[in-house]
Amino acid sequence: MIKCLYCGYECPDTANICPNCGKPIIKTVRDTQPTFDDIKEALRREKDGIKQTEPLSQKQAIIAASGVLLLAFIAYQFLTG
């Protein structure tokens, strides 16, 4: 609930105008800061959205290392003439 600065009426958080006096609701920084539960929920959603990658299998690692060595050998042969 947000307290109206003009009449002191407890307005709903979603209100933009005080239902008691009709004046605009002025939201202070304190009223709009996220709560601990809001932050915890956002972190949980972010963590769920990040996919965990599986490590390379031994076969994939050997193929990748062989490719790197082949490229290094070709570059060496090209640069040394």
C-alpha positions in Angstrom: 0.0 0.0 0.0 1.1 3.5 -0.8 0.2 6.4 1.5 -1.2 9.5 -0.3 1.0 12.5 0.5 -2.0 14.9 0.3 -4.6 13.1 2.5 -2.8 10.2 4.1 -5.1 7.6 2.6 -3.6 4.1 2.1 -3.9 3.5 -1.7 -3.3 0.3 -3.6 0.2 -0.1 -5.0 -1.1 0.0 -8.5 -3.0 3.3 -8.1 -1.9 6.4 -10.0 -4.5 8.6 -8.4 -5.7 8.6 -4.8 -9.3 7.2 -4.7 -10.0 9.4 -1.6 -8.9 12.9 -2.7 -8.2 12.4 -6.5 -4.7 13.8 -6.3 -1.8 12.0 -8.2 0.1 9.4 -6.3 3.8 10.3 -6.0 5.9 7.2 -5.7 9.1 7.8 -3.9 12.3 5.8 -4.5 11.6 3.8 -1.4 8.2 2.7 -2.8 9.6 1.5 -6.1 12.7 -0.4 -4.9 12.5 -4.2 -5.4 12.1 -6.4 -2.3 14.5 -9.2 -1.4 11.9 -11.7 -2.7 11.8 -9.8 -6.1 15.6 -10.0 -6.4 15.6 -13.7 -5.4 12.9 -14.5 -8.0 14.8 -12.6 -10.7 18.0 -14.5 -10.0 16.2 -17.8 -10.0 14.7 -17.0 -13.4 18.0 -15.9 -14.8 19.7 -19.1 -13.5 17.0 -21.2 -15.1 17.5 -19.4 -18.4 21.2 -20.2 -18.6 21.8 -23.6 -20.1 24.6 -25.7 -18.6 27.0 -26.9 -21.3 28.3 -30.4 -21.3 32.1 -30.9 -21.4 33.6 -32.2 -24.6 33.8 -35.9 -24.9 37.2 -37.5 -25.3 36.6 -38.1 -29.0 35.6 -34.5 -29.6 38.7 -33.3 -27.7 41.0 -35.5 -29.8 39.5 -34.2 -33.0 39.7 -30.6 -31.9 43.4 -31.0 -30.9 44.2 -32.8 -34.1 42.7 -29.9 -36.1 44.7 -27.3 -34.2 47.9 -29.3 -34.7 47.2 -29.6 -38.4 46.6 -25.9 -38.8 49.8 -25.1 -36.9 51.8 -27.5 -39.1 50.3 -25.9 -42.3 51.0 -22.4 -41.0 54.6 -23.4 -40.2 55.2 -24.9 -43.6 53.6 -21.8 -45.3 55.7 -19.3 -43.3 59.0 -21.1 -43.6 58.7 -21.7 -47.3 
